[in-house]
Amino acid sequence: MPAPALSTHRVAGDLVFLSGVVPPRDPATGHATLDVAGQTRAVLTTLQQNLAAAGCSLADVQRVGAYLGDLDADFAAFDAVYREFFAEPFPARTTIGATLRGVSVEIDAIAVRPAGPAS
């Protein structure tokens, strides 16, 4: 029996919890082939798609957890791309150095779903 699919997001009331997203990996090596900027761009693009599936956009994100394989070396490139995707006021963010197994960037988030039209 195959393992059940993992959730990209879960909705609880008005809150949307987005699972950690990593960049694509080379199937032969298990490692990402993009540099940190490219990995960040790929991750944030996937995060946008997951938000859209939950009825949200990046503007609805309130908190971001960012995990970098080498916090000192990768932060500037990561942050530059992050600022291309998010506008002020930026979501609350925690950026942590972590062991990520073949990738340099992983991002999770919490969003608040926008209110629907009044009935």
N, C-alpha and C positions, 0 to 999 in steps of 0.2 A: 504494500500500500504506500503510495507516495506521501511525502510530508505535506501538511496543509500549507497553502500559500500564506506568506507573511503579509500583514497589513501595512500599506504605505501611510495610512492615516486612520485615526479613530475620531469620531465626533461624540462629544458629551455636552448636550445642551447647545450653547453658543460657542463652545470651545472646540477647536480642531487641533489634535496632537499629531504631528508629523514625525514619522520614523526617521532615523538617521539615513541619509542618502550619501552614497559613495559614487565616485566616477566609474565609468566603464573600465573593465579590466581586459587585458589580453587573455583569451581563453587558454592559450598554451602556457603562459607564465603565471597568470593570476595577478599580475602587476598592472597598474595604470601606465599608459604610454604617454600621457600628456604631462606637461610641466604643471607647477602649482596653479598658475593663473588659468590654464586650460581645464584642470581638474575642478577648480572653484566654479568656473563658468558652466561646466557640464553639470555639476551638482546643483547649482542654483536654478538652472534650466529645468532639471527634473523636479526640483522642489516646487517651481512654478506650476508644472503640470499636475503634481499631486494636490496642490492647493486648488487648482481649477476643478479637479475631480470632486473636491469637497465644497465647492461653491465659494471659494475665496481667491484672493490675489495676494501678492507680496505686500500690498498696502495694509492688509489685515493682520499681518504677522506682528505679534507683540513681544515675543522672546525667541532668541536664536541661541542654540548651543553649537559652537564650532570647535572641531577637534582637528589639530594639525600635527602631522608626523614630526615636524621639526619647527617648533614654535618660533625660535630665534631666526632661523633661515627663511621660513615660509610666510611669516606674518605680513610683511609689506606687500608681497604679490597677492596674497589672499585678500587683504583689506582693500586694495585698489579695485579688484574685481567686485567685491562685496558692495562697495560704494556705487558701482555701475547699476546694480540691481535694486538696492534699497535707497529710499530718499529720506531726508530729514522730516520729522524726527525719526531717527533710526530706532529699530526695535532694541529692547534691552538685550545685551549679548554677553555671553561668557565664552572666552576663547581659551582652550586648554590644549597643552601638549599631550599627545597620546600615541601609543603604539597601534598602528592601523592596518598592518598586514597587507602590504602591496600597494597602498594608496597613501596620498599625503593629506587628503581632506575628507572630512565627514561632517555633515550638518543636519541637525534636527531643529524643529521649530514648534511654537504654539501660536495659533491664530485665533482671532475672534471672528466668527461668521457675521457678515453684515446683515442687518435687519432686512427682511423681505418687505415687499410693498404692503402698506396698511390695507386691511380688508374691510 
